[in-house]
Amino acid sequence: MTAPLVRPARPSDLPGAAEALADAFTDDPTFAFLPSGERARRVRAYMDHELDGAWTVDVAVDGTTVLGAGLWQPPGSHVDGIAAAARHLAGLWSTLGSHAVTMLRVERELTRHRPPVPHWFLGYVGVSSAAQGRGVGRALLKYRLGTVAEPVYLEAATERAAALYRRLGFVDMCRFTGTQMPAVGMWRPAPLRQD
């Protein structure tokens, strides 16, 4: 099996990235709070919204087919303020409806535990069900991790995901048990410089 090509996303990749992420996350604990009959549609709309330019997006492709995507925030890129909060809330409401309130609660709880030092944040990495088990997720992670000089933080929603992250050098920082989404906050220190 040939390793997928991983590269920064192009605008033409974004619909495929949203589709792959929605496929990967529809049955994930991250979105278990959504009613099952609405979940696939709402997760797809949410992923379309997330790919609005606020993230650094990497894709794994086979020809023109997007197999998976990773959504990253570089250090210092998180925008605070009333205007940013209003845009975020409007996007959540338009994609998740009244369930946006639950997502906001989860986000607030998770954000409270993020490290106060500059770091990359992995928001989502997902692979379409047709491409799972082929090393696509690992390739996406290794691609970005190989380019960053800063530490990385993420929240793993499943033990299987946490195990993969541990193999890539992440360590458990905290466990979230009081949220709608069980998660493990994980940290990967900055790589040692080779001077």
Secondary structure, DSSP 8 states (H G I E B T S, - for coil): ----EEEE--GGGHHHHHHHHHHHHTTSGGGTTS-HHHHHHHHHHHHHHHTSSSSEEEEEEETTEEEEEEEEE-TT----SHHHHHHHHHHHHHHHGGGHHHHHHHHHHHHHTS-SS--EEEEEEEE-GGGTTSSHHHHHHHHHHTT--S-EEEEESSHHHHHHHHHTT-EEEEEE-SSSS-EEEEEE-------
